Amino acid sequence: METALCIFMLFLAGVSANITGQHVTTGECVCVAGTNVNARTSASLSASVGAVLNTGDCFKIHGGILTHDGYTWYQLSHVSGTQNLWVAGTLLNKAAASSCSGGSSGSCTATAKSLACQLLQMHNSGKVHLWDRHPSGVHDNAYALNNIRDTCNGHQASRSHYTCSECRSPGAPGGHVCLSETLLRYLVDLGTHGYIHINEIAGACHSCHSYHYRGTAVDIDPGSRKHELISKCSSMGGWPNDEINHIHFVFFDITAMQNFSCEEFTGLLRSSFAGRKIIYKDVTDTTMDDAKLGGLQGDPQGTIYISEIQNKARGTKDHKWVALNRGNLYLSMVIHLPPPIPHKSNVQTYLERYDLEVVGALALICTLHEMSIPGACLKWPNDVWVKGHKIAGFLAEHGGPLPGSKEDKHLFVLGMGINVNSDMRRNPDLIGIATSIRCENGGVVTSRETVLAEVCNKLEFYLGLSHEDLFREASKFLLFRAKQKVRVQPVLGGKMFSATVEELQEDWCIIVRDTNGQQVRCYSHDHSLRPMPSSAIYVYSGRMADSWKARLILNSLKSVVDTSQFFVDALNDEKLAEGIWQKDAVLMVIGELNPKESKTVENFAPIQKFIASGGSVLLIKNKTEQIFPNIVVPAQPLEQSGPLSEVYFCDKNFTALTTGSALTFNPDAKSEVIGQYNSHDSGSPSAVLVKVGAGKCAVLGFNIEITYNDVDTVSNLTEIDKISDSLSKTIVTRDDYLNYVISFLIKQ
């Protein structure tokens, strides 16, 4: 898809920010002006990103000021824990000292402060006991009581700094951290319903990568309330782990799980009416009905009804919309428009409805492009897709005349469902169908308040365009283009048929021509269109395959590759032998073979023919000589002390399950290393790329397909919860690595 510029950006009056050239002193407070601002480890555009900042994040100048890469860089204190990071002056504003009221340890959210003060009051009244010591006997300022007292005072909580048997090097990290709102809310809820004894929060020495150091874990002596505490933790998206003498509670998806902050959202708005009134509910049946009722009762234009969960959410054509995953955006907005004109294709449908849905979609698309998710496009007429996966849907409904309107205005309700922080790729009901901003943004948990504020800021611009101008803008971001092959499904029955797109007309009708040469006019209320890829990726699923792992590979590929370009399917022995698959195949993937099945290289003759003629093959935990005669990349079992290993590639790394017969390689000059275990520079190869005939073959030494959702079915594993937790932390980086490997084999 061609790159298109959001016209909105040409007219946007951005935040004025630039301290370059101003007199700035050490200790002076500055604030970030902009979204997704990279704070880097040194004063250079090529330096690693240590943190991603947004408008309103404020820090003190640490002292360093350097000019490099055409920018003047300023070193900020304690941006990420104890890290002092660099930000370009063009993205900073001077601010009052009160904005950096947290002192050297920085400040946290007002909500966290309020919750901590409630907890401290409970401690003082005897409802809660916050421990003022560590089991180790080490004395510092990081006891549970100190953590809560510091947070109540508007500061970050102190972390311990000493070594222990769980982490001999480097030991507990020291410094400070903000305690998560979800964790604090959990503790306040527990204290409200009975006595609890809180042992540790951010202090003491734990495993080297403990969530305690992130402010997202707590150790509690449960007393007689064990089952209640575990159940409550799970219901809030946490991860309880019974460690005999206490229970360890982790909220590892912390920002994604905390409730939407209307206060923070309002502070980010630049709109005149969109979002200026917002009504929040934790759970509702559907915000569409809430907004329709509110609009008819006098809510002003732009009023938003938002909830964390909708039990009866609906989509286009009354299809069910799954709105049960916390961490996303589910909302409806009140819109006032002139009386609608019935659409010529259906008297119950209005052109204004289509326009309104496109307005919402374009506002989100431009927001995603600003977040460096350029693949976002308009899937006709009211969905936003990224690489073949749905990231958002929009629904407009007419609510009738507005009572008492002097301008004869009518009520419309614009519903939005935007996947922000949920791991949609691992949702068993949505595999290969959906994605989220987090999944497309390297696993970074995203501020929902920022996303919605940016959508509102842009929505007013698109709402002000004429129908003709809106159509021209939408045409830049369309998924379906002229001459593209599609599958068309009539909504009211009838067989699906293949067709070629001819054009999109200004009334949002797509003209297609079927294989019989017949022209068909498609409106969204009577037809559904899907891309028909011309290239295929196949996963071997014959008798020699480990069927469970083949299924996991299939799911992984459907979730991460661009399914608008590539068809992903399983290939059994019968179809393999027929050879028809080679006409559209660009990649064959072979997972770990079943050791109980007899096999020889002759069994894979069709695959040998495929790669010899220029095809590509990905082997997962298989040796090359098992598939290809005379092609040997020396491999041996990976030596390891536990079931997990870190896999490094480029400047990233992720945790992988490397149990059983995980392999490492001794590549020769004909092989290229494309992954390493446990080190960027000196680790043993975890994956190699080798040329076979006119084609290419990548070989992975571990089961990349096994994710945190699957470890409970792996035999001979202990501490499954901890393993699953470790895998979940870097799951999106694992996805990125799979795409990275595939990029050596095919063009995406």
ZIWORA-V900057 format. One record per pair of residues at least 24 apart in sequence whose ideal C-beta (glycine too) atoms are under 8 Angstrom apart, sorted by the first residue. I is the first residue (numbers start at 0). GAP is how many residues later the second one is. Records with the same first field share a line. If there is no record, write none. Layout:
BEGIN
I->GAP, GAP
END
This chain:
BEGIN
0->374, 376, 478, 480
2->371
3->472, 473
4->471
5->356, 359, 360, 363, 364, 452
6->466
7->354, 355, 358, 450, 453, 454
8->357, 361
10->450
11->449
12->257
14->40
16->73, 74, 75, 76
17->71, 72, 74, 75
18->55, 70, 73, 74, 75
19->51, 52, 69, 70
20->51, 68
21->72
23->37, 41, 50, 70
24->36
25->34, 35, 36, 37
26->33, 34
27->32, 33, 66
28->29, 30, 31, 32, 65, 66, 67, 68, 70, 71
29->28, 29, 30, 31, 44, 46, 62, 63, 64, 65
30->24, 25, 26, 27, 28, 61, 62, 64, 68
31->24, 25, 26, 55, 59, 60, 61
32->58, 59, 60
33->57
34->335, 336, 415, 419
35->334, 335, 336
36->50, 54
37->49
38->37, 40, 41, 46, 47, 48
39->33, 45, 46, 47
40->42, 44, 45
41->44
42->24, 25, 30, 32, 43
43->24, 25, 29
44->24, 26
46->39
47->603
49->29, 30, 33, 35
50->28, 29, 32, 34
51->392
52->26, 34
53->393, 396
54->213, 395
55->208, 211, 212
57->37, 41, 42, 49
58->41, 47
59->40, 44
76->27, 29
77->26, 27, 28, 78, 97, 98
80->78, 92, 94, 95, 96, 132
81->91, 92, 93, 94
100->53
101->52, 53, 54
102->52
104->45, 50, 51, 53, 70, 71
105->49, 50, 70, 72
106->47, 48, 49
107->43, 46, 47, 48, 70, 71
108->69, 72, 152, 155
109->153
110->70, 150
111->39, 66, 67, 68, 69, 72
112->38, 39, 40, 41
114->66, 69, 70, 72, 73
115->32, 33, 35, 36, 63, 68
116->35
117->70
118->29, 33, 65, 68, 69, 72
119->28, 29, 32
121->66, 69, 70
122->25
125->69
126->64, 68
127->59, 62, 63, 67, 68, 70
128->66, 67, 68, 69
129->68
130->66, 67, 68, 69
133->26, 66, 69, 70
134->64, 69
135->26, 28, 68, 69
137->24, 66, 67
139->63
141->60, 61, 62
142->60
143->54, 55, 56, 57, 59, 74
145->57
146->32, 54, 55, 56
147->31, 53
150->27, 28, 33
156->44, 45, 46, 58
157->44, 45
158->43, 44, 53, 54
159->42, 43, 44, 45
161->43
162->42
163->41, 42
165->39, 40, 41, 42
166->38, 39, 40, 41, 43
168->39
169->38
170->34, 37
171->31, 32, 33, 34, 41
172->40
176->25, 36, 37, 38
177->37
178->36
179->34, 35, 36, 71, 74, 75, 78
180->73, 77, 78
181->34, 54, 55, 56, 69, 72, 75, 76
182->32, 33, 34, 35, 66, 68, 71
184->51, 73, 74
185->32, 46, 47, 50, 52, 63, 65
186->31
188->43
189->30, 35, 39, 42
192->35
193->31, 34
194->28
195->24, 25, 26, 27, 29, 33
196->24, 26
198->47
210->39, 40, 41
213->40
215->34, 35, 36, 38
216->31, 32, 33, 34
217->30, 31
218->24, 27, 28, 29, 30
219->26, 27, 29
220->24, 25
221->24, 25
236->89, 90
238->482, 486
240->480, 481
249->475
251->473, 476, 477
252->74, 168, 192
253->191
254->166, 190, 192
255->70, 71, 164, 165, 166, 182, 189
256->69, 70
258->49
259->46, 48, 69, 188, 189
260->188
263->183, 185
264->184, 187, 188
267->181, 182, 185, 186
268->184, 187, 188
269->183, 187
270->31, 185, 186, 188, 189
271->188
272->27, 28, 29, 187
273->28, 30, 59, 182, 183, 185, 186, 189
274->27, 29, 58, 177, 178, 181
275->24, 26, 27
276->25, 26, 27
277->25, 26, 28
278->24, 25, 26, 27
279->26, 27
280->24, 25, 26, 27
281->25, 26, 27
282->24, 25, 26, 27, 28
283->25, 26, 27
284->25, 26, 27
285->24, 25, 26, 27, 28, 46
286->26, 43, 44, 45, 128
287->25, 26, 44, 107, 109, 125, 127
289->42
290->41, 42, 43, 122, 124
291->40, 105, 107, 119, 121
293->40
294->39, 104, 107, 116, 118
295->103, 104, 106, 107, 115
297->105
298->35
299->34
300->33, 34, 35
301->31, 32, 33, 154
302->30, 31
303->27, 28, 29, 30, 148, 152
304->26, 27, 28
305->24, 25, 146
306->24
312->104
313->81
314->78, 80, 102
315->66, 77, 79, 208
316->174, 208
320->72, 74, 96
321->107, 108
322->94
324->94, 97, 99, 102
325->96
326->93, 94, 95, 121
327->89, 90, 91, 92, 93, 94, 108, 120
328->87, 88, 89, 91, 119, 122, 123
329->86, 87
330->84, 85, 121
331->81, 82, 83, 84
332->80, 81, 82, 83
333->77, 79
334->61, 76, 77, 78, 79, 128
335->66, 69, 73, 74, 75, 76
336->72, 73, 75
337->69, 70, 71, 72
338->62, 69, 71
339->58, 70, 72
342->164, 180
343->163
344->162, 164, 176, 178, 180, 181
345->177, 179, 180
348->174, 176
349->48
350->116, 156, 157
351->44, 46, 60
352->43, 44, 45, 59
353->27, 28, 42, 153, 154, 170
354->112, 115
355->38, 40, 56, 58, 107
356->24, 25, 37, 38, 39, 57
357->24, 104, 112, 116, 150
358->55, 100, 103, 104, 111
359->34, 36, 54, 56, 95, 99
360->31, 33, 113
361->96, 100, 108, 111, 112, 115
362->91, 92, 93, 95, 96, 98, 99
363->28, 52, 54, 91
364->112
365->92
366->84, 87, 88, 91
367->69, 72
369->84
370->66, 70, 75
371->69
372->64, 67, 68
374->65, 187
375->101
376->100, 101, 102
377->96, 99, 100, 101
378->100, 101
379->98, 99, 100, 124, 128, 130, 144, 149
380->127, 143
381->142
384->94, 179
385->49, 54
386->48, 53, 174, 175, 176, 177
387->143, 173, 174, 175, 176, 177
388->35, 43, 44, 45, 46, 170, 174
389->29, 43, 44, 45
390->27, 28, 43, 44, 45, 46, 49
391->24, 25, 26, 27
392->24
415->39
417->33, 34, 37
419->26, 28, 31
420->24, 25, 27
422->305, 308, 309
424->134, 135, 310
425->133, 281, 282, 283, 305
427->281
430->124, 127, 128
431->123, 126, 127, 131, 136
434->124
437->294
438->293, 296
441->290, 291, 294
442->287, 288, 289, 290
466->39
467->38
470->35
474->29
477->26
478->52, 85
479->24, 30, 49, 51
483->47
484->46, 47, 49
485->26, 43, 44, 45, 46
486->42, 43, 44, 45
487->24, 26, 32, 34, 39, 40, 41
488->38, 39, 40, 41
489->36, 37
490->34, 35, 36, 37
491->34
497->34
530->32, 33, 34
532->30, 31, 32, 33, 34
533->50
534->30, 31, 32, 49, 50, 51, 211
535->30, 31, 32, 33, 45, 48, 49, 50
536->24, 29, 30, 31, 32, 48, 49, 50, 51, 52, 209
537->30, 31, 32, 33, 43, 47, 49, 50, 51
538->29, 30, 31, 32, 50, 51, 52
539->30, 31, 36, 48, 49, 50, 51, 67
540->29, 30, 31
541->29, 30, 31, 34
542->30, 51, 54
543->29, 49, 50, 53, 55, 59
544->45, 46, 48, 49
545->45, 46, 47, 48
546->47
547->165
548->42, 43, 71, 154, 156, 157
549->41
551->39, 153, 154, 155, 158
552->36, 38, 67, 152
554->150
555->148, 149, 151, 179, 182
556->32, 181
558->176
559->175, 178, 179
560->178, 181, 187
561->186
564->183
565->180, 182
575->30, 31
576->29
578->27, 30
581->24, 27, 28, 33
584->25, 30
585->29, 30, 160
586->28, 29, 30, 31, 155, 158, 159
587->27, 28, 29, 30
588->28, 29, 31
589->27, 28, 29, 30, 32, 37
590->29, 30, 31, 112, 114
591->28, 29, 30, 111
592->29, 33
598->27
600->24, 25, 26, 27, 28
603->24
609->85
610->81, 82, 83, 84, 85, 86
611->80, 81, 82, 83
612->80, 81, 82
613->79, 80, 81
614->80
615->79, 80, 81, 82, 129, 130
616->75, 78, 79, 80, 81, 128
617->79, 80, 81, 82, 123, 124, 127
618->78, 79, 80, 81
619->80, 83, 84, 85
620->40, 41, 42, 79, 80, 81, 82
621->77
622->40, 76
623->66, 68, 73, 75
627->64, 69
630->59, 61, 66
632->32, 33, 34, 35, 38, 55, 57, 66
633->31, 32, 34
634->28, 29, 30, 31, 64, 66
635->27, 28, 30
636->24, 25, 26, 27
637->24, 25, 26, 39, 46, 63, 64
642->74, 80
643->79, 82, 83
644->32, 33, 41, 57
645->31, 32
646->28, 29, 30, 39, 40, 55, 90
647->27, 28, 29, 30, 31, 32, 35
648->25, 26, 27, 88, 91
649->90
650->29
651->81, 84, 85
652->27, 77, 80
653->76, 77, 79, 80, 83
654->71, 72, 74, 75, 79
655->30, 46, 47, 48, 71, 78
656->45, 46, 49, 54, 57, 66, 70
657->43, 44, 45
658->55, 57, 58
661->39, 40, 41
662->38, 39
663->37
664->34, 36
673->24, 66, 67, 70
674->25, 62, 66
686->54
688->55
695->48, 49
697->43, 46, 47
699->41
703->30, 33, 34
706->24, 27
END
